[in-house]
Each structure stands twice: as C-alpha cells, then as structure tokens.
C-alpha cells in the first residue's frame, strides 16, 4: 500500500477526522471504502439509472407553484 496525497479543506478534514475518532473508525479505511463504493455503484447502477432518467424525461411535466395546494396536502 502506498501513501497518497489529496487536497481537502481543513474544515472538512477536521470534522471528518473528529467523527471517525468519535466512532473509533480508521479515517483512511473509510475513505478507501467510499472510493470502492463509488466505483461499484458507477458500474452497477449506471445503466439502470440512465434508463430511469430517459423514461422520466419522456413523461409529461406539470408546473406546480404550490405543492400543498396542488395535491391537497395540509
């Protein structure tokens, strides 16, 4: 395993580091797991997602100014 360098804002780093410490997690391992998840999701979900988006784009859209009134939600 090699050491990599990333540019991350100090604020985000400190918050994430504190949260990992609070939960007793290894921050590097959490970042690695996130990256793995992103890669797996990209290949597994991508085609399904694009099919859904194509279908949604073909549907008729109704402009709604007030969602609660339009659908009688109160």
Secondary structure as UniProt FT lines:
FT   HELIX           10..23
FT   HELIX           27..58
FT   HELIX           67..70
FT   TURN            71..72
//
